[in-house]
Amino acid sequence: MKLHLRYYGDPILRKRASEVRVFDEELREQAEGMIDTMRYEAGVGLAAPQVGFEKRLLVALQMETPDDSDVEPIVMINPEIIERSPETWEFEEGCLSIPGIRGDVTRPAGVTVRYQDVDGKTHTVHAEAMFARVVQHEIDHLDGKLFIDYLSTAEKTLLKPRLKKIAEKYAS
């Protein structure tokens, strides 16, 4: 089931998502719909606010390299980064909610994340490389933060007209 994407300018993308407290069939269906949507849109991750759900839920491909698109997705509910590696790396990011715009973002090379699965069971995973980047990008979405927030003032200024067009094109 493909869900409707939300785009830059939609206020839900700037809100902190609510913690999930009910683990039921509806939550499972939302997670499945998010995986379907991520695959349909050729994304590598998707956060619940990007499809209009105000909850701390994300799906992400467990990829090691940027070309690992055939890997299994993971569903993370109420994810929390509990450790960040001191090593960082810069890589060009994009976002399904900000089509056509990319920018270099520096993030920790590895993170340890505590999260719950669709049954409410708690897990801890250490993510490295691309998987770490995707998870951090999606957790940012749950906090109302977008990858463009990491760009320099000059880069943001250059992007303003394009961002305005996106917001106007997809405004409901």
BALOBA-1460 file (C-alpha; in Angstrom, 3 decimals):
// residues 172
<rec num="1" residu="m" x="0.000" y="0.000" z="0.000"/>
<rec num="2" residu="k" x="1.667" y="3.195" z="-1.189"/>
<rec num="3" residu="l" x="1.210" y="6.157" z="1.123"/>
<rec num="4" residu="h" x="1.039" y="9.855" z="0.228"/>
<rec num="5" residu="l" x="4.389" y="11.657" z="0.659"/>
<rec num="6" residu="r" x="4.598" y="15.013" z="2.399"/>
<rec num="7" residu="y" x="6.944" y="17.634" z="0.998"/>
<rec num="8" residu="y" x="9.066" y="20.551" z="2.139"/>
<rec num="9" residu="g" x="6.785" y="23.273" z="3.460"/>
<rec num="10" residu="d" x="4.361" y="20.822" z="5.124"/>
<rec num="11" residu="p" x="4.337" y="21.730" z="8.846"/>
<rec num="12" residu="i" x="4.404" y="18.048" z="9.933"/>
<rec num="13" residu="l" x="8.011" y="17.828" z="8.715"/>
<rec num="14" residu="r" x="9.065" y="20.391" z="11.332"/>
<rec num="15" residu="k" x="7.267" y="18.849" z="14.336"/>
<rec num="16" residu="r" x="8.775" y="16.462" z="16.861"/>
<rec num="17" residu="a" x="6.910" y="13.188" z="16.395"/>
<rec num="18" residu="s" x="5.127" y="11.567" z="19.344"/>
<rec num="19" residu="e" x="6.360" y="8.443" z="21.064"/>
<rec num="20" residu="v" x="4.537" y="5.257" z="20.072"/>
<rec num="21" residu="r" x="2.760" y="3.659" z="23.028"/>
<rec num="22" residu="v" x="0.334" y="1.302" z="21.273"/>
<rec num="23" residu="f" x="1.766" y="-1.633" z="19.345"/>
<rec num="24" residu="d" x="-1.123" y="-2.990" z="17.306"/>
<rec num="25" residu="e" x="-2.209" y="-4.080" z="13.839"/>
<rec num="26" residu="e" x="-2.592" y="-0.450" z="12.708"/>
<rec num="27" residu="l" x="1.070" y="0.208" z="13.562"/>
<rec num="28" residu="r" x="2.155" y="-2.905" z="11.614"/>
<rec num="29" residu="e" x="0.097" y="-1.778" z="8.607"/>
<rec num="30" residu="q" x="1.598" y="1.719" z="8.759"/>
<rec num="31" residu="a" x="5.131" y="0.251" z="8.877"/>
<rec num="32" residu="e" x="4.343" y="-2.037" z="5.905"/>
<rec num="33" residu="g" x="2.875" y="0.901" z="3.978"/>
<rec num="34" residu="m" x="6.017" y="2.904" z="4.699"/>
<rec num="35" residu="i" x="8.238" y="0.100" z="3.382"/>
<rec num="36" residu="d" x="6.080" y="-0.148" z="0.240"/>
<rec num="37" residu="t" x="6.256" y="3.633" z="-0.237"/>
<rec num="38" residu="m" x="10.026" y="3.751" z="0.344"/>
<rec num="39" residu="r" x="10.530" y="1.033" z="-2.270"/>
<rec num="40" residu="y" x="8.083" y="2.615" z="-4.741"/>
<rec num="41" residu="e" x="9.866" y="5.966" z="-4.434"/>
<rec num="42" residu="a" x="13.319" y="4.282" z="-4.653"/>
<rec num="43" residu="g" x="14.254" y="5.656" z="-1.241"/>
<rec num="44" residu="v" x="16.633" y="4.154" z="1.298"/>
<rec num="45" residu="g" x="14.717" y="5.289" z="4.371"/>
<rec num="46" residu="l" x="11.426" y="6.891" z="5.358"/>
<rec num="47" residu="a" x="10.198" y="8.493" z="8.565"/>
<rec num="48" residu="a" x="6.537" y="8.479" z="9.620"/>
<rec num="49" residu="p" x="6.092" y="12.293" z="9.379"/>
<rec num="50" residu="q" x="7.031" y="12.053" z="5.678"/>
<rec num="51" residu="v" x="3.771" y="10.160" z="5.097"/>
<rec num="52" residu="g" x="1.670" y="12.146" z="7.565"/>
<rec num="53" residu="f" x="1.999" y="10.032" z="10.714"/>
<rec num="54" residu="e" x="3.008" y="12.040" z="13.789"/>
<rec num="55" residu="k" x="4.777" y="9.133" z="15.459"/>
<rec num="56" residu="r" x="8.330" y="8.024" z="16.154"/>
<rec num="57" residu="l" x="8.493" y="5.332" z="13.500"/>
<rec num="58" residu="l" x="10.994" y="4.877" z="10.680"/>
<rec num="59" residu="v" x="11.965" y="2.310" z="8.093"/>
<rec num="60" residu="a" x="15.479" y="2.062" z="6.656"/>
<rec num="61" residu="l" x="17.474" y="-0.177" z="4.383"/>
<rec num="62" residu="q" x="20.312" y="-1.899" z="6.246"/>
<rec num="63" residu="m" x="22.840" y="-0.924" z="3.592"/>
<rec num="64" residu="e" x="26.620" y="-0.875" z="3.822"/>
<rec num="65" residu="t" x="27.299" y="1.034" z="0.599"/>
<rec num="66" residu="p" x="25.244" y="3.545" z="-1.424"/>
<rec num="67" residu="d" x="24.551" y="0.785" z="-3.984"/>
<rec num="68" residu="d" x="23.045" y="-1.717" z="-1.497"/>
<rec num="69" residu="s" x="19.413" y="-1.307" z="-2.504"/>
<rec num="70" residu="d" x="18.510" y="-5.015" z="-2.349"/>
<rec num="71" residu="v" x="18.996" y="-5.325" z="1.415"/>
<rec num="72" residu="e" x="16.303" y="-5.934" z="4.018"/>
<rec num="73" residu="p" x="14.556" y="-2.952" z="5.567"/>
<rec num="74" residu="i" x="14.372" y="-2.516" z="9.313"/>
<rec num="75" residu="v" x="11.452" y="-0.991" z="11.214"/>
<rec num="76" residu="m" x="12.460" y="1.152" z="14.180"/>
<rec num="77" residu="i" x="9.912" y="2.491" z="16.636"/>
<rec num="78" residu="n" x="10.871" y="5.111" z="19.223"/>
<rec num="79" residu="p" x="14.522" y="5.022" z="18.066"/>
<rec num="80" residu="e" x="17.107" y="6.732" z="20.194"/>
<rec num="81" residu="i" x="20.789" y="7.199" z="19.417"/>
<rec num="82" residu="i" x="22.637" y="6.129" z="22.552"/>
<rec num="83" residu="e" x="26.178" y="6.353" z="21.179"/>
<rec num="84" residu="r" x="27.907" y="8.186" z="18.314"/>
<rec num="85" residu="s" x="31.366" y="7.395" z="16.973"/>
<rec num="86" residu="p" x="33.900" y="10.231" z="17.136"/>
<rec num="87" residu="e" x="34.777" y="9.580" z="13.471"/>
<rec num="88" residu="t" x="32.673" y="11.501" z="10.973"/>
<rec num="89" residu="w" x="32.255" y="11.456" z="7.221"/>
<rec num="90" residu="e" x="30.735" y="13.772" z="4.689"/>
<rec num="91" residu="f" x="28.398" y="12.436" z="2.025"/>
<rec num="92" residu="e" x="25.837" y="13.910" z="-0.335"/>
<rec num="93" residu="e" x="22.302" y="13.399" z="0.961"/>
<rec num="94" residu="g" x="18.899" y="13.858" z="-0.586"/>
<rec num="95" residu="c" x="15.374" y="13.390" z="0.716"/>
<rec num="96" residu="l" x="12.112" y="12.114" z="-0.735"/>
<rec num="97" residu="s" x="10.367" y="15.105" z="0.877"/>
<rec num="98" residu="i" x="12.731" y="17.590" z="-0.811"/>
<rec num="99" residu="p" x="12.871" y="16.318" z="-4.406"/>
<rec num="100" residu="g" x="15.729" y="17.417" z="-6.645"/>
<rec num="101" residu="i" x="17.854" y="18.901" z="-3.880"/>
<rec num="102" residu="r" x="21.038" y="17.332" z="-2.534"/>
<rec num="103" residu="g" x="23.755" y="18.519" z="-0.217"/>
<rec num="104" residu="d" x="26.866" y="17.356" z="1.606"/>
<rec num="105" residu="v" x="26.204" y="16.496" z="5.248"/>
<rec num="106" residu="t" x="28.788" y="15.472" z="7.850"/>
<rec num="107" residu="r" x="27.572" y="12.838" z="10.313"/>
<rec num="108" residu="p" x="29.112" y="10.342" z="12.747"/>
<rec num="109" residu="a" x="30.389" y="7.267" z="10.870"/>
<rec num="110" residu="g" x="28.710" y="4.926" z="13.340"/>
<rec num="111" residu="v" x="25.848" y="5.060" z="15.834"/>
<rec num="112" residu="t" x="24.307" y="2.715" z="18.361"/>
<rec num="113" residu="v" x="20.526" y="2.893" z="18.372"/>
<rec num="114" residu="r" x="18.011" y="1.548" z="20.865"/>
<rec num="115" residu="y" x="14.552" y="1.019" z="19.385"/>
<rec num="116" residu="q" x="11.423" y="-1.108" z="19.583"/>
<rec num="117" residu="d" x="10.043" y="-3.449" z="16.935"/>
<rec num="118" residu="v" x="6.378" y="-3.663" z="15.874"/>
<rec num="119" residu="d" x="5.664" y="-5.916" z="18.859"/>
<rec num="120" residu="g" x="7.154" y="-3.422" z="21.326"/>
<rec num="121" residu="k" x="10.279" y="-5.505" z="22.031"/>
<rec num="122" residu="t" x="13.405" y="-3.421" z="22.684"/>
<rec num="123" residu="h" x="16.540" y="-3.949" z="20.572"/>
<rec num="124" residu="t" x="19.933" y="-2.295" z="20.259"/>
<rec num="125" residu="v" x="21.816" y="-2.166" z="16.963"/>
<rec num="126" residu="h" x="25.163" y="-0.683" z="16.005"/>
<rec num="127" residu="a" x="24.973" y="0.898" z="12.558"/>
<rec num="128" residu="e" x="27.995" y="1.766" z="10.431"/>
<rec num="129" residu="a" x="28.561" y="3.430" z="7.070"/>
<rec num="130" residu="m" x="25.460" y="4.049" z="4.929"/>
<rec num="131" residu="f" x="23.104" y="2.334" z="7.376"/>
<rec num="132" residu="a" x="24.272" y="4.724" z="10.125"/>
<rec num="133" residu="r" x="23.746" y="7.698" z="7.818"/>
<rec num="134" residu="v" x="20.245" y="6.620" z="6.793"/>
<rec num="135" residu="v" x="19.186" y="5.981" z="10.389"/>
<rec num="136" residu="q" x="20.511" y="9.378" z="11.540"/>
<rec num="137" residu="h" x="18.749" y="11.140" z="8.649"/>
<rec num="138" residu="e" x="15.433" y="9.446" z="9.512"/>
<rec num="139" residu="i" x="15.751" y="10.063" z="13.264"/>
<rec num="140" residu="d" x="16.330" y="13.738" z="12.416"/>
<rec num="141" residu="h" x="12.945" y="13.666" z="10.632"/>
<rec num="142" residu="l" x="11.334" y="12.400" z="13.846"/>
<rec num="143" residu="d" x="12.770" y="15.470" z="15.596"/>
<rec num="144" residu="g" x="11.556" y="17.907" z="12.924"/>
<rec num="145" residu="k" x="15.022" y="18.362" z="11.436"/>
<rec num="146" residu="l" x="15.839" y="18.154" z="7.712"/>
<rec num="147" residu="f" x="19.193" y="17.484" z="6.036"/>
<rec num="148" residu="i" x="19.181" y="21.005" z="4.601"/>
<rec num="149" residu="d" x="19.484" y="22.313" z="8.188"/>
<rec num="150" residu="y" x="23.094" y="21.057" z="8.154"/>
<rec num="151" residu="l" x="24.038" y="23.091" z="5.081"/>
<rec num="152" residu="s" x="25.992" y="26.343" z="5.285"/>
<rec num="153" residu="t" x="24.184" y="29.677" z="5.285"/>
<rec num="154" residu="a" x="25.480" y="30.317" z="1.759"/>
<rec num="155" residu="e" x="24.168" y="26.954" z="0.510"/>
<rec num="156" residu="k" x="20.777" y="27.559" z="2.143"/>
<rec num="157" residu="t" x="20.579" y="31.012" z="0.560"/>
<rec num="158" residu="l" x="21.260" y="29.511" z="-2.882"/>
<rec num="159" residu="l" x="18.588" y="26.852" z="-2.316"/>
<rec num="160" residu="k" x="15.874" y="29.243" z="-1.086"/>
<rec num="161" residu="p" x="14.206" y="29.788" z="-4.500"/>
<rec num="162" residu="r" x="14.153" y="26.017" z="-5.218"/>
<rec num="163" residu="l" x="12.791" y="25.224" z="-1.752"/>
<rec num="164" residu="k" x="10.093" y="27.858" z="-2.212"/>
<rec num="165" residu="k" x="9.074" y="26.216" z="-5.502"/>
<rec num="166" residu="i" x="8.793" y="22.813" z="-3.818"/>
<rec num="167" residu="a" x="6.662" y="24.254" z="-1.019"/>
<rec num="168" residu="e" x="4.378" y="26.010" z="-3.530"/>
<rec num="169" residu="k" x="4.114" y="23.019" z="-5.887"/>
<rec num="170" residu="y" x="3.045" y="20.571" z="-3.175"/>
<rec num="171" residu="a" x="1.030" y="22.930" z="-0.944"/>
<rec num="172" residu="s" x="-2.393" y="21.473" z="-0.315"/>
